[in-house]
Amino acid sequence: NNLVYKDSLGNLDITNGKITAKDIEALNSVKAVNVEATDSLKGENLQLGTQVSGTGIISAGSLEATIQTSQVSATGTKIYITPKSSTQGKMLYYNESEIVDGVSFKVKIDAPAVTKDIDFNWLIVK
C-alpha cells in the first residue's frame, strides 16, 4: 500500500514508495540519508567520478611518481595528497605546470632522494 500525501505547501510524501525518473531537478536543497552515484556526483564546486582517487608510491632512490588519470586538468583541479607511510621528513607536492590534461600528474619530493618508499593516497576535486 503506497500512500501519496500533499500538504498545503505542495510538499509530497510517498510512504514506502520509490521514485524513478530520467531527470530530477531540485530548485532548493536535496536531503538524503544515502547517496549512490553510478557514474558521477557533481555539485557547484565538486565533481566526483571515475579515476579521481588512488594510491601511489615514490620509490626509494626516486624523486617523483607519475599518476595516470583521465580526470586531471591543469585548470580548475585540486589534488590532495595524503601520505600512508613515513615521508622521511619530505613534503609531497605536485606542480601544476607539469600536469598533462586528461593524462597524468606527478607527485614529487625535493632532493635528495629517500632511502625507503613513500606510499600515498591522492584525490582529485574539480
Rosetta silent file (secondary structure, phi, psi, omega in degrees, C-alpha in Angstrom):
SEQUENCE: NNLVYKDSLGNLDITNGKITAKDIEALNSVKAVNVEATDSLKGENLQLGTQVSGTGIISAGSLEATIQTSQVSATGTKIYITPKSSTQGKMLYYNESEIVDGVSFKVKIDAPAVTKDIDFNWLIVK
SCORE:     score description
SCORE:     0.000 S_00000001
   1 L     0.000  111.944  175.582    0.000    0.000    0.000 S_00000001
   2 L  -100.409  135.798  179.968    1.599    3.233   -1.155 S_00000001
   3 E  -121.598  125.418  176.994    0.187    6.476    0.129 S_00000001
   4 E  -108.070  126.239 -177.608    0.881    9.815   -1.544 S_00000001
   5 E  -126.135  132.307  176.884    0.138   12.856    0.588 S_00000001
   6 E  -116.527  124.092  179.767    0.389   16.514   -0.473 S_00000001
   7 L   -89.086 -178.808 -175.053    0.415   19.164    2.253 S_00000001
   8 L   -66.738  -17.768  178.340   -0.722   22.804    1.984 S_00000001
   9 L   -91.021   -2.152 -179.827    2.807   23.901    0.943 S_00000001
  10 L    90.784    5.502  178.271    2.856   21.493   -2.001 S_00000001
  11 L   -74.103  138.408  177.800    5.249   19.008   -0.397 S_00000001
  12 E  -104.464  137.867  175.775    4.735   15.383   -1.421 S_00000001
  13 E  -122.876  120.513  178.153    5.187   12.490    0.970 S_00000001
  14 E  -111.041  109.578 -178.471    5.349    8.985   -0.503 S_00000001
  15 E   -81.279  126.433  179.553    5.078    6.389    2.228 S_00000001
  16 L    55.325   32.688 -176.204    7.008    3.180    1.482 S_00000001
  17 L  -113.420  178.065  179.811    7.448    4.317   -2.109 S_00000001
  18 L  -139.365  138.748  177.317   10.100    4.700   -4.737 S_00000001
  19 L  -110.997  128.044  175.006   10.544    7.429   -7.340 S_00000001
  20 L  -122.139  125.498 -178.228   12.095    6.563  -10.693 S_00000001
  21 L  -149.402  153.376  177.959   12.713    9.364  -13.146 S_00000001
  22 L   -70.310  -46.815  178.171   15.025   10.163  -16.048 S_00000001
  23 L  -136.445  136.902  174.968   15.925   13.608  -14.666 S_00000001
  24 L  -125.756  129.168  178.802   15.119   15.181  -11.315 S_00000001
  25 L  -119.007  129.960  176.743   15.769   18.864  -10.684 S_00000001
  26 L  -111.986  124.565 -177.162   15.707   20.417   -7.235 S_00000001
  27 L   -85.826   -9.646 -179.764   15.482   24.193   -7.147 S_00000001
  28 L  -124.374  -98.045 -178.010   16.448   24.457   -3.487 S_00000001
  29 L  -130.838  158.996  177.324   18.111   21.674   -1.497 S_00000001
  30 L  -124.803  128.759  176.514   18.182   17.894   -1.500 S_00000001
  31 L  -115.750  133.483 -178.455   18.486   15.900    1.700 S_00000001
  32 L  -143.272  145.064  175.514   19.302   12.204    1.571 S_00000001
  33 L   -75.779  -45.847  177.618   20.215    9.507    4.061 S_00000001
  34 L  -130.633  140.162  176.221   22.295    7.634    1.458 S_00000001
  35 L  -123.049  126.171  177.759   23.545    8.839   -1.923 S_00000001
  36 L  -122.109  128.577  179.974   24.678    6.381   -4.579 S_00000001
  37 L  -118.009  122.700  179.223   26.152    7.569   -7.860 S_00000001
  38 L   -76.544  -41.339 -176.746   26.566    5.126  -10.734 S_00000001
  39 L  -107.283  -64.088 -179.827   28.568    7.486  -12.964 S_00000001
  40 L  -154.722  161.057  177.225   29.486   10.680  -11.131 S_00000001
  41 E  -118.788  122.363 -174.373   28.415   13.007   -8.366 S_00000001
  42 E  -124.024  151.402  175.049   28.507   16.692   -9.292 S_00000001
  43 L  -148.705  178.684 -178.851   27.960   19.962   -7.468 S_00000001
  44 L   -58.031  -38.632 -177.879   28.632   23.646   -7.939 S_00000001
  45 L  -122.896   13.793 -175.260   32.145   23.269   -6.545 S_00000001
  46 L  -146.718  134.925  172.609   32.622   19.492   -6.517 S_00000001
  47 E  -138.501  122.418  176.297   32.683   16.703   -9.063 S_00000001
  48 E  -119.293  129.110  179.457   33.460   13.121   -8.165 S_00000001
  49 L  -146.214 -149.179  179.131   33.549   10.456  -10.854 S_00000001
  50 L   -82.707  156.324  177.816   35.807    7.654  -12.003 S_00000001
  51 L    58.447   34.009  179.070   39.606    7.861  -11.790 S_00000001
  52 L  -105.120   -2.353  177.964   39.536   10.651   -9.172 S_00000001
  53 E  -150.288  158.834  178.696   41.358    8.817   -6.404 S_00000001
  54 E   177.650 -165.847  179.344   44.010    6.189   -5.925 S_00000001
  55 E  -123.822  159.757  177.748   47.323    5.277   -4.387 S_00000001
  56 E  -152.370  170.421  179.712   50.911    5.860   -5.431 S_00000001
  57 E  -140.518  128.554  165.060   54.495    5.260   -4.381 S_00000001
  58 E   -92.802  109.582 -174.281   57.582    7.404   -4.629 S_00000001
  59 L   -71.126  151.206  175.802   60.135    4.611   -4.757 S_00000001
  60 L   -53.083  134.655  179.805   63.367    4.658   -2.777 S_00000001
  61 L    87.611   -6.022 -178.892   66.019    6.482   -4.803 S_00000001
  62 L  -109.053  163.054  177.708   63.411    8.422   -6.825 S_00000001
  63 L  -113.380    0.270 -177.095   62.125   11.999   -6.571 S_00000001
  64 E  -160.172  163.552  172.804   58.675   11.514   -8.160 S_00000001
  65 E  -134.981  134.187  178.279   55.791    9.227   -9.067 S_00000001
  66 E   -94.736  127.622  179.662   53.641    9.654  -12.185 S_00000001
  67 E  -107.063  120.208  178.843   49.904    9.158  -11.656 S_00000001
  68 E   -90.199  120.593  176.051   47.880    8.222  -14.755 S_00000001
  69 L  -159.055  136.160  179.359   44.295    9.543  -14.674 S_00000001
  70 L   -76.823   -8.120 -174.113   41.958   10.973  -17.296 S_00000001
  71 L   -91.201   -1.982 -176.088   40.381   13.253  -14.683 S_00000001
  72 L   -87.519  143.424  178.574   43.302   15.636  -14.163 S_00000001
  73 L  -145.399  142.928 -179.126   43.336   19.130  -15.632 S_00000001
  74 L   -71.568  -17.749  178.252   45.789   21.997  -15.211 S_00000001
  75 L  -118.593  133.287  175.895   42.877   24.409  -14.687 S_00000001
  76 L    77.070   11.673 -179.914   40.172   24.001  -12.070 S_00000001
  77 L  -111.763  136.436  171.619   41.633   20.874  -10.465 S_00000001
  78 E  -115.262  132.190  179.622   42.703   20.495   -6.853 S_00000001
  79 E  -116.993  125.783  179.014   44.831   17.481   -5.991 S_00000001
  80 E  -108.948  131.131 -177.672   45.101   16.311   -2.392 S_00000001
  81 E  -120.355  126.043 -178.643   47.983   14.037   -1.397 S_00000001
  82 E  -125.199  116.115  178.901   47.964   12.144    1.892 S_00000001
  83 E   -64.200  141.764  175.629   50.983   10.066    2.955 S_00000001
  84 L  -105.950   -9.611  179.024   50.280    6.494    4.104 S_00000001
  85 L  -138.974  177.607  178.756   53.795    5.905    5.383 S_00000001
  86 L   -58.328  137.984  176.101   56.644    7.978    6.778 S_00000001
  87 L   -91.426    1.238  179.340   57.707   10.766    4.412 S_00000001
  88 L    53.786   37.806  177.435   61.195   10.658    5.962 S_00000001
  89 L    82.171    5.877 -177.957   60.937   14.391    6.563 S_00000001
  90 L   -96.622  152.242  174.805   59.937   15.163    2.962 S_00000001
  91 L  -102.581  127.219  177.145   56.952   17.195    1.757 S_00000001
  92 L   -87.391  138.295 -178.618   54.920   15.643   -1.087 S_00000001
  93 E  -152.542  170.153  171.953   53.699   18.080   -3.735 S_00000001
  94 L  -131.464  155.778 -179.644   52.658   18.442   -7.390 S_00000001
  95 L  -112.336  117.995 -177.025   53.495   21.149   -9.906 S_00000001
  96 H   -57.193  -32.943 -177.840   50.527   22.471  -11.922 S_00000001
  97 H   -69.134  -14.743  179.430   52.780   23.277  -14.887 S_00000001
  98 H  -100.314    3.324  177.180   53.641   19.562  -15.223 S_00000001
  99 L   -72.123  131.751  174.130   50.014   18.340  -15.384 S_00000001
 100 E  -103.087  107.681 -175.165   49.177   16.726  -18.720 S_00000001
 101 L   -49.290  126.830  176.730   45.433   17.400  -19.182 S_00000001
 102 L    70.873    9.223 -176.650   43.417   14.197  -19.209 S_00000001
 103 L  -127.471  -60.186 -172.022   46.547   12.048  -18.896 S_00000001
 104 E  -164.935  167.068  168.961   48.697   12.397  -15.764 S_00000001
 105 E  -144.221  164.405 -178.900   50.294   14.403  -12.971 S_00000001
 106 E  -116.840  135.689  171.588   53.440   13.892  -10.900 S_00000001
 107 E  -100.166  129.554 -170.745   53.778   13.711   -7.135 S_00000001
 108 E  -128.733  164.506  167.770   57.246   14.909   -6.155 S_00000001
 109 L  -134.768  157.974  176.690   59.699   15.435   -3.322 S_00000001
 110 L   -82.101  153.642  177.856   62.784   17.642   -3.262 S_00000001
 111 L   -64.813  152.099    4.866   66.303   16.153   -3.458 S_00000001
 112 L   -81.848  160.784  179.514   67.975   14.217   -2.024 S_00000001
 113 L   -64.454  157.135 -179.597   66.013   11.041   -2.769 S_00000001
 114 L   -88.031  162.587 -177.951   64.734    8.950    0.126 S_00000001
 115 L   -94.945  -10.714  177.555   66.046    5.537    1.141 S_00000001
 116 L  -131.096  152.349  178.473   62.590    3.943    1.660 S_00000001
 117 L   -59.531  147.054  172.070   59.405    4.017   -0.417 S_00000001
 118 E  -113.915  112.946  177.481   56.794    6.677    0.400 S_00000001
 119 E   -89.069  142.228  179.416   53.221    5.373   -0.022 S_00000001
 120 E  -150.020  157.636  170.495   50.434    7.947   -0.517 S_00000001
 121 E  -102.726  152.711  175.026   46.786    8.383   -1.416 S_00000001
 122 E  -135.803  150.833 -179.214   45.630   11.024   -3.901 S_00000001
 123 E  -142.642  131.111  176.935   42.266   12.651   -4.570 S_00000001
 124 E  -104.713  130.136  175.178   41.234   14.979   -7.390 S_00000001
 125 E  -122.001  125.533  178.811   38.462   17.520   -6.783 S_00000001
 126 L  -104.417    0.000    0.000   37.179   19.580   -9.702 S_00000001
